[in-house]
């Protein structure tokens, strides 16, 4: 074999190997999209749910009365009669301001009142004489009017000083800070000999003869509760395991909070004798007084998306063909924070895709994961067997 023949043969075999490798790599690339279209998706059946047997809501225990105490007048603090933790009864003295300036003010006003009364008495006598003389045409009308005006001014001055004296006596009384009700001192915010300003908070107290539990109920639940004053609920406290208490409904708001869209509800509770419940503890309220509610068809919120026309749709897995197809539905309100009510479009036996729905296209082959709930046995339009919540 000549050198030219050997070179031509080598070129031929090299080209053959390159073409073979290119065809193999091309075949591998063509097979990749087919593997990628087989997306694994979670699936589940719709659930027909009736009202749960109870609703649970977090809350916080508070005292039935909580008060910030302050003086209505200024002055130096000279005595602190009660300390935090002390039990007090209504009108018991808690703090005392120096009374000297207020007593002196009363003394001054009492002296001014005596002078004003004397002037008023003289002006009244002068007016009586002027009236008699005027009736006999002895004095002019101007003199009569002047005597009447002086008597009126003197009487007005007496009323003014008496009003100031009344205010001064009230201020003297306000130098003593007294308990507005039976309760417990919770905080002292001023020290003895400090100069206190009117309105400055110097003490806090509360009344725990009755406890309150405040909770917030979502707008989706408030319409399904029988809210009647005095109705009972079960209270549990995480810090007191294996203990439960009975609370009574006191009041509730009929206007939703603009931010949280919840309604405030307050329950009352008589504290246990061992004083194991204290203000500030977290608690959980369990309500069982629910209105009758018909079963409703629900699907997970993540299963619902929208088509190009803005219609609510879900993706249904066809077990025969192994592909996912869209189906229009009509939704209602949220059942809870995870599920939404479906009014029309489902018979209850569909196997719906519950995750990754935004990546699906019509007729796309999918591989379903095991359903999270068993297939229901519905009759008619999904009004048969109810699944437990």
Steps between C-alpha positions, in 0.01 A plus 500: 500500500640833400544794737215692330265204548590472868441873554163489323392200708600674822301813404197286416501317837551827690203660330292189570579511876416873522166452327421207730574705815293795370204276431522349851519840668210624286294202607575572868397865461175406329408266786553763776184711443289189518638422847454862619128517406418218744451730802422350840210678670308456827134408458198474729123462488265784597366485852142546614534660843240591756556731798775380732394396849694791654693816421824583682636853533805640681444766763656689788388516862446848640367651821142623482625846604842650426566860599785751475479728805606866506442815704278778368722768659871583524714473810785323678436139600536455877360151567458164326257286694477193274760304307463266197327175595296660777130425523296820529136584550301779339587853628809377685788751497781407260716816472499846652619837365601796718180690589645825639454718189145376449403563864644851478302562183180401681584733790552792260175434315305468826628843608412646158155348532443669836588839347285436195205405721539823700512710182203315357300557819577876495414526130173320563407741781593800283281368222203458735531862618543626145190313395292660776630847417442447128140398562454834686668693216779612735791371286556487127460191286877491437572473875247219533658307204849545646394356838337203329812439287728513805284244683504265200879530460559432870283186488681379187835546675377281784398225256838519327698461820277217617566318170875551540477373856317189384773431240770553764334249732479248215869555425583445867312171488680406177836516677407156637513216247244237595408160356208524255395140573607186687808358334875442499781751445705382202758777452646808672632758253603786732724527804442691818596873504473528122319797349187354341318660208126476445420205273836328559448124546632406845339161562324213326244265647258234382208296618530123450182402681383424146729417209440580135619313192526698178514318168448582133271296273552503121221630279460153344404357841304776672183433299495133599513561877202537731608810691278529807599688814573253777566203270792286615833406345791283612823675595837326501835653592824359353691570822247297703493160335206266558289789632191655345262772613154624406469854364185697415443728204489865612503712183606503138570751226266534203762684293802325350851630551602672176845337502446145628133461393421341835237570767595554863323272749532517881433220750496519880625246750496469877863440606579171675565507873865406455551815286667294229355728230657844476470792258735477203479122460426365153195278469286317247123530476298207363151580368243229435183709464487492120217563258384210282688504173439292188791300357700692242739386225853630564835477325847617608563864419821407316297292253307800365641726230357722224483463123558774240139616540533543877285194580586280796631163382655186642709231334349151495716191454354246253612157617420338164715732285747611768465870411375811681211706365345827614151519645305818579346537844305764693644574843342654808663630818798350680411212731815554706852625431586194285182396318246677278134410440397396147137568407495356146718299266587192707316176564742397774668205326766693308865446577627857503856630491578683823848638430705646218191591298662811352749282308239279330371527145195341344552129423834485679600148615550491878595241758270524803622450851288292735174688585503661844142386564299194387251513215157606637180318417275782383146476375350776287691828515728432790241489778566150616754386752677771704868480581614592849683828539 
